[in-house]
Amino acid sequence: MAEAHLRTDETLSPEDRVNLKFYVAMYVAAIASGHSKPTPDQIKNLAGSSIDKAVLEKASGDVKEVYQQLGANALVAKGSEFGEKLIAHLDGLQREPILI
């Protein structure tokens, strides 16, 4: 789902899509579950659920913004600061699941 959504973004290079897909999927799971660090069981409970396109747009937009702020390269994607900043951002969002 995250990978397919990123493929539609013509502003991203193939390398950027690879660098971002895990983080977009993580961000979607966090938004959908209502937890900035969802447990494996919380993620498992999302299986078969429908994710609204607005959630994908929000996730990819927020992830791209942080990625670009940090330098937008493979080192950013592999470093710990990227994930930490995304989790901090998620901590500031509304905590209720928005899954339908």
Secondary structure, 3 states (H helix, E strand, C coil): CHHHHHHCCCCCCHHHHHHHHHHHHHHHHHHHHCCCCCCHHHHHCCCCCCCCHHHHHHHHHHHHHHHHHHCCCHHHHHCHHHHHHHHHHHHCCCCCCCCC
